[in-house]
């Protein structure tokens, strides 16, 4: 299961690519923009935001995910496999 980093705006998102019998799924996880937390517990309880794309190949799925990111964040980097 490959993982990638994707710079979106001023933060780095984590992309996980999975494959089932008929398609690939790329899921981008990132911290949502929120006010500054007041306590450590509040930081630890912040849910990650996520977005998924689906395709017939890993390259197609990542391309669709990057296209979505470009529409929603600025700037957006290329994927870096980790």
Secondary structure, DSSP 8 states (H G I E B T S, - for coil): --EEEEEETTEEEEEEEEE-SS-EEEEEEEE------SSHHHHHT--EEEEEEEESSHHHHHHHHHHHHHHHSSSB---EE-
